Each structure stands twice: as structure tokens, then as C-alpha cells.
């Protein structure tokens, strides 16, 4: 009997598969180039996979080759003559310079392994908290015959009347960087502006807009102030300003914003928090609880939200510097003691601070699992966590979210207990 060497046999099998049809994998681009990023900047990319064959494509495994990549939504199968996408979250490293990171996709097609890459150039940050420099961008002017001249005049007036402690810088370099950024006009403008403010060492960036008033007289003016040290923009709108007063009104408004930057940043934070909370609550209520799992700090065992199906579950998101979180933690311990048929899960949002969280748990001694997602899988917090603690989610025995609440009050805890006991009964 004739014997075939392993290599010859493999070639014969591959030839047979190609003749008999099967899945055929193709990708729109095997490498995504994200351009210039700052350290720890996050980007989400999608790799589109196509199955050009005449059999189902099975995605057997997707494996990141570095901890800077987290796999999001991904198909398990792709029908013949169809396509789907893999969602990938990438976090730029702390070190500057070119970065190449990869993930490996294993399928039932040939070749079995497909290597996909993410390339970026990580650039350093010059901005420090002590900096107070400011850049006034050229104002965008709409619907005025002399718009270009008006833009230059208002720019010069604002710059000349800035408070002394805010030294102005030329807008030329940051304007070019923003315009050439691949995320420009794809992501919120203030995010792109803040990124380049950090890189170029600019604390504040002013973006203005002027147009004929919707009221029919005067101008409507808008001012957005971006603080390079703060994630959210701060804005003011003034309607129906007489053109003769537009320069002084704009300058006075900006100077007021700079003088009250602390209160404006708190206001922007609370507004964004309420918006995010409302959106997340609407997306969560009545839907299956998203996946969430990590090791129990107390035991080292892997714990997942799905482990508690069959029991009503209350999930508390807490942080170590939150007094109300500790009070709610004490209440949860008592609740589980009084009603062992109710399950509780604590989730720390202090990612990367394991020792501090462990010290808190050793002190409070909760009688239910406490998990702390790692930096590699903290993205799983996104569907749940609205940005402030304490935050509480109640999940039915069937795994459906029935309550989503941010904040603390004794009356709310009483209501939670009634909801959970009602599920038992």
C-alpha cells in the first residue's frame, strides 16, 4: 500500500476541499491604520468578513494577541454569500511611537487562521494642569455677506480682551491638526479638539458660531469652550444680539465662562450624566441583562450575572470613595441575610485599584460576591455603568432588567426590597 507523507496528504485534502466547494473567507482590509493617537486613547474599529463560498463559515475563535485589544460583537457563523463584522476596541499604549497590534481569527475556511492588525502612531502629551493657555478658533459665520471679515473682526476682538491669566496662542497649528485628523466630522468635534489640545499643550480652546437670528433680528451667537483637562465641552448660546453689540457680547460671555469654569464644568458633567443615565435606562429596562463577569474578590472564583438566573438579583455598582455606597452595601448584606432567596452582586468600578477595593471589602465584609473588572475587560461595564455611584440594577429570575437607578435614598432601598420580595412571592 502506498504511503503519503503528512505534507502531501495535507495538500491533497486542501485540493479536495477546493474542488468540492466550501466556505471562502475574505476581509475588506486586514489592517486598520488609526493614525495619530494619544496614550490610552480608545478607538472602536470593525473588520468586515465575507463568505464568498457555498457553505456556512464558522468562526471558531477570535483571539487578541495583546491586552490592548478587546473583542466586542462578533458573529459565530456567516451564511454563504453573506457578510458580517467583528467589533474591536483598541486602547493605545502608554509608550509613544508606532504601535502594531493584532488579533487572530480561526474559522473552518482555508486558511484556517486569519491575522488582522491595528496600526497607530502614539504621540506624546504636552498639556499640564498648571497650563492656562487659550486658543480662539476662527468663528464660523453663516448667512452674512461679509462673513469672512466679520469672523476676523470678532476673533481679534475676543483675543484682545482676554483676561491676563489666559495667554492666547495662535490657532494655526491646532486648526490644521483638527482638520487633518481622521476622526474629524466622524466623531464629536470637542473630542477631536481636546485630543489636539493635549498634544499641543493648550488648556482651553474656544469655538464660536454666528448667524442671522432665528427671531428675525440681530444675530444668534454660540460659544463652545473646550478644557483640555476635562472631557466635556461647556457652551453658551445668546439669541437676537444686535450686530453692533455682537463683539462685546461675545467677549463678555467668554470671559464670564472662564471666570466660572469650575461651576460650568460641574453643570456640564451633571447634564451629561443625566442624559447618559436616561439613555442607558431606556436601553436596559425590559431587556436581557448584558454579560458581566469577573473574579470574586473574596474567593477568586469567576462570577457572572448569568449565574444567578432563577433568583431575583440586585446588582450594586460602587466606588471606594462613595459614602452612600458603603451604606447601601450594609443594607445589601442585611437584605441577603433576611432573604437568602434573593441574590446580590457588588461591582466595583475602581478598575486597576484592586488593593484599595480589597481593603474596603475586608472592612465591610459583605456576604455576597464582589467583582472588579480588569482593565482588559472593563468595556463590559459600558452597558450598565452611567458614570456615578451608587448605581443599582435589579434583574428578574428570568434574566430581564426590571429596574435601573442611579443615586441613593432610604426610600429607594425600601422600594427595591419590595420589588425583590414581590418576585419571590
Steps between C-alpha positions, in 0.01 A plus 500: 500500500628841406572739791470876475715736700312747729568799275382319190188380680417853620539634148272228368233584759521871420467423128198281566332772706560760230345275241196414712425859601464626854529829689733764362600783731593849387557821697455854375835602656734292710652811664331805646727806522368734770758774442614719790362411843584617849594252778199304630276636224229252409370426155244253372553343159315240298644232277250391234520129420338354189420140423527466122470122507204265474501369858457656843803674648550419867709735715652261750710743702614863511814554702659840573879487488536784752303630798443830316231333287155399626259314275147640496213374286600219266304246297527129571402405145469670162274349237623439148514813280455717810708734715523613861738703717720454803502792745839569657581753774862616496678698772821678407799414724663741744827498307532729201598400148363259236284216635389186320249274673326192367220251548464151360173370354465122463232367265407183311620656173844482343726643620369411846666798674454860390724765658351848529697806606451844652774757442534836674757765571490596868601860560593669827296748705636842593205638698534530878248607763704816566450623143243775437569577133207552267436477126210684341405326177376708204124543544269321259270760343189406302267709290690829514622671182823609671537177694877466461568854620253464785670177609843668504369806687325300772806277538731798549262667745469188716875437506582860588259498795599172666588512871875525560528157662391332174787553253373455143670274246474500123220274368691402185664176615205355690263590215709301253530203741125489559417530131742220405396264780327185361230540767409854392132515402461137608520545877384789723704810422584567865664156529731570207574852628580372850736238361710756314485747787668232712762429237585865433486618861190722474273516805194668348364511146215733399273414207244760392206522262299800376196512272190712435260460790213255470289777657554714191711775657865511599727198530495169682841433658636170632818448700648161588787486747709183501720438803787267414489358855123432495313252283188708429456832319333802657275714286293819494242621247386861472206581272398820326819698566516830307790487258648816650525325839612159374872550565460619860232240581720219370806619689309560825331160479828318447668687786207411726542134405872508575435663838242233590666196344462282812124543531453465123695174494287359783186606315623336178589182689157471664317573174701234319451254784123546498487463122711184508300358789169557322629343177647199677190447712277504192733253327517264802148479642310196375805355322722201588784602732823550300792266578709599800756277671823516700669327793342532843747704706414295808541150355683532167219312323360624168154653550260599225162674502361197318593277798205639695219407262210355695540757777419872513835678485597848619829634360673792672766703318719673758825692544729510799465875558117492514347520849151415377645192329617370838159566651332313214754219540398461865135492396570234236675281756194523723264437207675179396506385864125561541412356158753237386277433197609842370842523333730801513811592303736789562695648211790736570563763234848576641674318216873457563473560877470143627689552827284796602177317412614189686570711810144636486353151464710371790359782712132475398491119467203471260338155484455503123744491204701811416662527158745749351538491119857521375634768268486245217127431539366821657310569176234260626407769754389738223139377459446519877705777655374855455800679653397556863461285810308350663312351210258210537356254248233241578478190281209256500543122549459474122802729444301811398591848628202640693658802673797728434565776751779748570532666838403418858215546745354285776160515330655360182655209689160420652349501151777269371427256780129500416575429132732210587262346754221532246703288258537230765130496578 
